[in-house]
Amino acid sequence: MSRTDPQMKIRLSAELKASIEQASAANNRTMNAEIAHRLERSFSMPDLSGHIRSLSRYGVQQPRDIIGTIVELQRALGKAHALADSLNLFEPVAKANMEAEEASESDGTGTVS
């Protein structure tokens, strides 16, 4: 990320700001990098809400049970992401993506393959 990337201001509760400060210090990142990293990670998680709505087409009568199970799975996926992040398992992928972006910018195509 560079200083020329778009910027935005947001309001946070004092508690959330403190959590971000603690996480960024623990992960040796700036607060900005911590926030961007967590947002990018959240967008990589699958959105299952459409699947839940489509279950009624298949005769599922107990969507609350299924919703509960899906919520548990999403929480588990979030914990798995947090564990992988704490072990720096995402760093090689992020580095490769950044290098590919830089290469595409330097060759003038602007596309990443």
C-alpha positions in Angstrom: 0.0 0.0 0.0 1.3 3.4 -0.8 0.5 6.9 0.3 -1.2 7.5 -3.0 -3.9 4.9 -2.4 -7.3 6.2 -1.6 -8.0 7.2 2.0 -11.1 7.3 4.1 -12.1 8.4 7.6 -14.2 6.1 9.9 -15.6 6.3 13.4 -14.8 3.5 15.8 -15.7 2.9 19.4 -12.9 3.3 21.9 -13.0 -0.4 22.6 -12.7 -1.4 18.9 -9.8 1.1 18.5 -8.0 -0.4 21.5 -8.5 -3.9 20.1 -7.0 -2.8 16.7 -4.1 -1.2 18.5 -3.4 -4.4 20.5 -3.8 -6.6 17.4 -1.5 -4.4 15.3 1.2 -4.4 18.0 0.9 -8.2 18.4 1.2 -8.7 14.6 3.9 -6.1 14.2 1.8 -4.0 11.8 0.6 -0.5 11.6 -3.0 0.1 12.6 -3.8 0.8 9.0 -2.1 -2.4 7.8 -4.0 -4.4 10.5 -7.3 -2.9 9.5 -6.7 -3.5 5.7 -5.5 -7.0 6.4 -8.6 -7.9 8.4 -10.9 -6.4 5.8 -9.2 -8.2 3.0 -9.4 -11.5 4.9 -13.1 -11.0 5.7 -13.9 -10.5 2.0 -12.1 -13.8 1.2 -14.5 -15.7 3.4 -17.6 -17.1 1.6 -20.9 -15.5 2.0 -23.4 -18.3 2.8 -26.6 -16.2 3.1 -27.8 -17.0 -0.4 -27.4 -20.7 0.2 -29.5 -20.4 3.4 -32.3 -18.8 1.5 -32.2 -21.4 -1.2 -32.6 -24.3 1.2 -36.4 -23.8 1.3 -36.5 -24.8 -2.3 -35.3 -28.3 -1.3 -37.9 -28.8 1.4 -35.7 -27.9 4.4 -38.2 -27.1 7.2 -35.8 -26.3 10.0 -33.7 -23.4 8.7 -32.8 -22.3 12.2 -30.9 -25.5 12.8 -29.1 -25.0 9.5 -28.4 -21.4 10.1 -26.9 -22.2 13.5 -24.7 -24.8 11.9 -23.6 -22.4 9.2 -22.9 -19.7 11.8 -20.7 -22.2 13.7 -18.9 -23.1 10.5 -18.3 -19.4 9.7 -16.9 -18.9 13.3 -14.7 -21.9 12.9 -13.5 -20.6 9.5 -12.7 -17.3 11.2 -10.7 -19.0 13.9 -8.8 -21.0 11.3 -8.1 -17.8 9.4 -6.9 -16.2 12.7 -4.7 -19.2 13.4 -3.2 -19.2 9.9 -2.6 -15.4 10.2 -0.9 -15.8 13.6 1.4 -18.4 12.0 2.1 -16.1 9.0 0.7 -18.6 6.6 -0.9 -15.8 4.5 2.4 -13.8 4.1 3.8 -15.9 1.1 0.5 -15.5 -0.7 0.2 -11.8 0.0 3.8 -11.3 -1.1 3.2 -13.2 -4.4 0.1 -11.2 -5.1 1.9 -8.0 -4.4 4.8 -9.0 -6.7 2.3 -9.9 -9.4 0.6 -6.6 -9.1 3.9 -4.7 -9.3 4.9 -6.7 -12.3 1.7 -6.0 -14.1 2.0 -2.3 -13.3 5.5 -2.2 -14.6 4.7 -4.0 -17.9 1.9 -1.5 -18.6 -0.9 -4.1 -18.9 -2.4 -3.4 -15.5 -3.7 -6.9 -15.3 -2.7 -9.6 -12.9 -2.8 -13.2 -14.2 
